[in-house]
Amino acid sequence: MIGLGLQRTLTNLFAGFDLQADHVFQKGDMVQIGVGGLEGEVWDTSLRSTRIYTLDGQMLIVANGELLTKEVLNLDHPTPALRVRRNIGISYTTPPMRAKDVMLQVLRQDSAVLKSPAPLVLLLNYGDSCINYELRFWVASRQVMDDIVDGVLSRVWYALRESDIEIPFPLRTIRMVDMKADAQIVADGEERITRTEQIVSKCPLFDEAHMGNLERRELARDAQEITLQLGELAVRHGEVSDHMYLIVLGSVRVLLKGKEPIEIQAPHWFGEMALLLDQPRSADVIAGDSGATLLRFAKASVMPVLNRRPEFAQKLRQISDERRSASGMTEATNRIPSFKDRVVELLKRISVSLKPW
């Protein structure tokens, strides 16, 4: 019995030496004992044991010999920032790009979610009752993670509800199908997409010189139609948003501080600066005298087209730079990078934005 007790003591002592020599953790570090196991702050450590103050307010005392046999995750090193993954199921009736756009806007507008690495929403698989998406975003540390996740998921629920996007119950239902009614719904949807595609094709930016029918249809499928009355805001100065807009009917006024309003008539567009540069809105944009009907394109829909069609990317960036220069938002022309440099930089941005992390 004495030999057995001595053996355990020596095991813990040697394990304590190993832990200290390898600098696995130090006092104050946030750790997790085993993947998915208990989490807490290292309270203190000795050659025989380590005490961990858990998130539930309990003092966990672990023999060093036992600790050395487990997987220990140091949540504070090399940096305290952590990536969070959360799954959300969305109804099959919602186009994937629209679902991604709504959830991405929540992540991008939450000040507690780190901007770099950028948040991401991925389509994982097609489930029995829903399409499964994964939210990926970074938080500053484990200590603040729970509150941030609670806030993000709460706001995602409200954002989906406001956008009439359903989170279905995880149930298998039996539905009596009216084949004629379902066929009519499909036909109406195709008619809407075709009509939207025809509208998009009338804009010079989306003509045959810059993209084909496939890309226009892809944009039309995910576009959202918005109707504004006289003076109603389309975008607000300073807000964080990465949509661009196509004016279908009427006009809008761009209100720049200290400058005359800029009138933009259908069938032209605005908002490409925020989409390309990831910057807050530079001006208020309101509906003109006769109101305006707009198509809103999400970055999640536009970026794949930009990636496949560099000529579209070049045109969009060129016009964006010209508008910024004309509105006094850039410095003198001789300080603006060459057109070639701007195109190279844009393609780099596109490449980076499409890489998973």
C-alpha positions in Angstrom: 0.0 0.0 0.0 2.8 2.4 0.8 4.5 1.6 -2.5 1.3 2.2 -4.4 0.8 5.6 -2.6 4.4 6.5 -3.3 4.0 5.6 -6.9 1.0 7.9 -7.3 2.8 10.7 -5.6 5.9 10.3 -7.8 3.7 10.2 -10.9 2.1 13.5 -9.9 5.4 15.1 -9.1 7.0 14.1 -12.5 3.8 15.2 -14.3 4.0 18.5 -12.5 7.6 18.9 -13.7 6.5 18.1 -17.2 3.6 20.6 -17.2 5.8 23.4 -15.9 8.7 22.6 -18.3 6.3 22.5 -21.3 4.5 25.8 -20.3 1.2 24.1 -21.0 -0.6 26.9 -19.0 0.0 29.4 -16.4 -2.0 31.0 -13.6 -4.9 33.0 -14.9 -5.2 31.1 -18.3 -8.6 29.9 -19.4 -8.5 26.2 -20.1 -10.7 23.3 -21.1 -10.1 19.8 -19.8 -10.8 17.4 -22.6 -12.5 18.4 -25.8 -16.0 19.5 -24.8 -15.1 19.1 -21.1 -15.1 21.5 -18.1 -13.8 25.0 -18.7 -12.3 27.3 -16.1 -9.4 29.6 -15.1 -6.2 28.1 -13.7 -6.3 29.2 -10.1 -2.9 27.9 -9.2 -0.7 24.9 -9.8 1.8 22.9 -7.7 4.1 19.9 -8.4 1.3 17.6 -7.2 -2.0 19.1 -8.4 -3.6 21.9 -10.4 -6.7 23.9 -9.2 -9.1 25.2 -11.8 -11.9 27.7 -11.0 -14.7 26.5 -13.3 -17.2 28.8 -15.1 -19.9 27.4 -12.7 -18.0 28.8 -9.7 -16.5 25.5 -8.5 -12.9 24.7 -7.6 -11.8 21.6 -9.5 -8.6 20.0 -8.1 -6.9 17.7 -10.6 -3.9 15.5 -9.9 -1.1 16.4 -12.3 -0.7 12.7 -13.3 -4.3 12.6 -14.4 -4.1 16.0 -16.1 -1.2 14.9 -18.2 -3.2 12.0 -19.7 -6.0 14.3 -20.9 -6.3 16.7 -23.8 -5.9 20.2 -22.3 -7.0 23.2 -24.5 -5.5 26.5 -23.5 -8.2 29.0 -24.6 -5.9 32.1 -24.0 -2.9 31.1 -26.1 -1.6 31.8 -28.6 -4.4 34.4 -28.6 -7.6 34.7 -26.5 -9.8 35.1 -29.7 -11.9 32.1 -30.5 -14.0 31.0 -33.4 -17.7 30.2 -32.7 -19.7 27.7 -34.8 -23.5 27.5 -34.6 -26.0 25.7 -36.8 -29.3 27.0 -37.9 -32.0 25.3 -40.0 -33.9 27.3 -42.6 -37.0 26.4 -44.6 -36.5 25.0 -48.1 -38.8 27.8 -49.5 -36.0 30.4 -48.8 -33.3 30.8 -51.5 -29.9 30.1 -49.9 -28.4 33.4 -50.9 -31.2 35.3 -49.3 -30.9 33.3 -46.1 -27.1 33.8 -46.0 -27.5 37.5 -46.6 -29.9 38.1 -43.7 -27.7 36.2 -41.2 -24.5 37.8 -42.5 -26.0 41.2 -41.9 -26.6 40.4 -38.3 -23.0 39.2 -37.8 -21.5 42.2 -39.6 -23.5 44.7 -37.7 -22.8 43.2 -34.2 -20.1 45.3 -32.7 -19.0 42.4 -30.4 -18.3 40.1 -33.3 -14.7 40.6 -34.6 -14.4 42.0 -38.1 -11.2 40.1 -38.8 -11.3 37.2 -39.5 -14.6 38.1 -41.2 -17.8 36.3 -40.2 -19.1 33.6 -42.6 -22.3 31.7 -43.2 -22.0 28.3 -45.0 -24.6 26.0 -46.3 -23.8 22.6 -44.7 -26.3 20.1 -46.1 -30.0 19.4 -46.9 -31.8 18.0 -43.9 -35.1 16.2 -43.6 -37.0 19.3 -42.7 -34.7 22.2 -43.5 -31.5 23.4 -45.1 -28.7 23.5 -42.5 -26.4 26.5 -42.3 -23.5 27.2 -40.1 -22.6 30.6 -38.6 -18.9 31.1 -38.1 -17.6 34.1 -36.3 -14.9 35.2 -33.9 -15.1 36.6 -30.4 -12.5 38.4 -28.3 -12.3 35.7 -25.6 -14.0 32.8 -23.8 -15.1 35.0 -21.0 -17.4 37.0 -23.3 -18.4 34.3 -25.7 -21.6 33.1 -24.1 -23.1 36.6 -24.0 -22.1 37.4 -27.6 -23.6 34.1 -28.8 -26.8 34.7 -27.0 -27.1 38.2 -28.6 -26.2 37.0 -32.1 -28.7 34.1 -32.1 -31.4 36.3 -30.6 -30.9 38.9 -33.3 -30.7 36.2 -36.0 -34.2 35.0 -34.9 -35.7 38.4 -35.1 -34.0 39.2 -38.5 -35.3 36.0 -40.0 -38.8 36.6 -38.7 -38.8 40.2 -40.1 -37.7 38.8 -43.4 -40.5 36.2 -43.4 -37.9 33.4 -43.4 -39.0 30.3 -41.5 -37.0 28.2 -39.0 -39.0 25.0 -39.3 -39.8 22.6 -36.5 -37.6 19.5 -36.6 -40.6 17.3 -37.5 -41.5 15.1 -40.4 -44.9 16.1 -41.8 -47.3 14.6 -44.2 -48.6 17.1 -46.7 -51.5 16.7 -49.1 -50.2 18.1 -52.3 -52.3 20.0 -54.8 -50.3 19.4 -57.9 -52.0 22.2 -59.9 -51.5 24.7 -57.1 -47.8 23.7 -56.6 -47.3 23.9 -60.4 -48.8 27.4 -60.4 -46.5 28.5 -57.5 -43.5 27.3 -59.5 -44.7 29.0 -62.7 -45.3 32.3 -60.8 -41.8 32.1 -59.3 -40.2 31.5 -62.8 -42.3 34.4 -64.2 -41.0 36.7 -61.5 -37.4 35.7 -62.1 -37.8 36.1 -65.9 -39.4 39.5 -65.4 -36.7 40.6 -63.0 -34.0 39.3 -65.4 -35.5 41.5 -68.2 -35.4 44.5 -66.0 -31.8 43.8 -65.0 -30.8 43.5 -68.7 -31.9 47.1 -69.4 -29.2 48.5 -67.2 -25.9 49.2 -69.0 -23.9 47.7 -66.2 -25.5 44.3 -66.7 -25.5 44.1 -70.5 -23.9 41.5 -72.7 -20.5 43.3 -72.6 -20.2 42.5 -68.9 -22.1 39.3 -68.2 -24.2 36.6 -69.8 -27.7 35.3 -69.3 -26.6 32.9 -66.6 -25.2 35.6 -64.4 -28.2 37.9 -64.9 -30.5 35.1 -64.0 -28.5 34.3 -60.9 -28.7 38.0 -59.8 -32.4 38.1 -60.6 -33.2 35.0 -58.6 -31.9 36.5 -55.4 -32.9 40.2 -55.9 -35.4 41.7 -53.5 -37.8 44.4 -54.8 -38.3 47.5 -52.6 -40.8 50.3 -53.1 -40.1 53.7 -51.6 -42.3 56.8 -51.4 -41.1 60.4 -51.9 -38.3 61.2 -49.5 -38.1 57.7 -47.9 -34.6 56.5 -47.1 -33.0 53.8 -49.2 -29.7 53.9 -47.3 -28.6 56.0 -44.4 -25.2 57.7 -44.0 -22.8 55.8 -41.8 -24.8 52.6 -41.7 -23.0 49.3 -42.2 -24.4 47.5 -45.2 -23.0 45.8 -48.3 -25.9 45.8 -50.7 -26.1 47.5 -54.1 -29.3 48.7 -55.7 -30.7 48.9 -59.2 -33.3 51.6 -59.8 -36.2 50.1 -61.7 -38.7 52.9 -61.7 -38.4 56.6 -60.6 -35.3 58.1 -59.2 -33.2 58.6 -56.0 -31.3 61.6 -54.6 -27.8 61.1 -53.1 -27.4 63.6 -50.2 -23.8 64.5 -49.6 -23.0 66.9 -46.7 -22.2 70.4 -48.0 -23.0 69.5 -51.7 -25.9 69.7 -54.0 -28.0 66.5 -54.2 -27.2 64.1 -57.0 -30.2 62.8 -58.9 -30.0 59.2 -60.3 -32.7 58.0 -62.7 -33.8 54.5 -63.6 -32.3 52.2 -64.9 -29.1 53.0 -63.0 -27.6 51.8 -59.8 -26.0 52.9 -56.5 -24.4 51.4 -53.4 -21.5 49.7 -55.2 -19.0 51.5 -53.0 -20.1 49.9 -49.8 -20.2 46.5 -51.5 -16.7 46.8 -53.0 -14.9 48.6 -50.2 -16.6 47.2 -47.1 -17.0 50.7 -45.8 -20.0 52.4 -44.1 -22.5 54.3 -46.3 -21.0 57.6 -47.4 -24.3 59.4 -47.9 -28.1 59.4 -47.4 -30.0 58.1 -50.4 -33.7 59.0 -50.6 -36.5 58.4 -53.1 -37.1 61.1 -55.7 -40.3 63.1 -56.5 -42.2 60.2 -57.9 -40.8 57.6 -55.5 -38.7 54.7 -56.5 -38.8 51.0 -57.1 -35.5 49.3 -56.4 -33.9 45.9 -56.8 -31.5 45.1 -53.9 -28.6 42.8 -54.6 -26.7 41.2 -51.7 -22.9 40.9 -51.7 -23.4 37.1 -51.4 -25.1 37.2 -54.8 -22.8 39.7 -56.5 -19.4 38.4 -55.5 -19.7 35.0 -57.3 -20.5 37.0 -60.5 -17.5 39.3 -59.9 -15.3 36.3 -59.5 -16.4 34.7 -62.8 -16.6 37.9 -64.7 -13.5 40.1 -64.2 -14.8 42.5 -66.9 -17.8 43.2 -64.8 -15.6 43.7 -61.7 -13.4 46.1 -63.7 -16.4 48.1 -64.9 -18.0 48.3 -61.5 -14.8 49.4 -59.8 -14.1 52.0 -62.5 -17.5 53.6 -62.2 -17.2 53.5 -58.4 -13.9 55.4 -58.5 -15.3 57.9 -60.9 -18.3 58.6 -58.7 -16.1 59.0 -55.6 -13.9 61.4 -57.5 -16.8 63.4 -58.8 -18.4 63.7 -55.4 -15.2 64.9 -53.8 -14.7 61.7 -51.8 -11.2 61.1 -53.2 -8.1 63.2 -53.4 -6.5 64.6 -56.5 -6.4 62.3 -59.5 -2.7 62.1 -59.5 -2.8 60.4 -56.1 -5.3 57.7 -57.3 -3.7 54.3 -58.2 -3.6 53.4 -61.8 -6.6 51.5 -63.3 -4.5 48.4 -63.6 -3.6 48.6 -59.9 -7.2 49.1 -58.9 -8.3 46.0 -60.9 -5.5 43.8 -59.4 -6.5 45.0 -55.9 -10.2 44.3 -56.6 -9.5 40.8 -57.8 -7.4 40.2 -54.7 -10.3 41.3 -52.5 -12.7 39.0 -54.3 -10.3 36.0 -54.0 -9.8 36.6 -50.2 -13.6 37.1 -49.6 -14.3 33.7 -51.2 -11.7 31.7 -49.3 -13.1 29.6 -46.4 -11.2 29.9 -43.1 
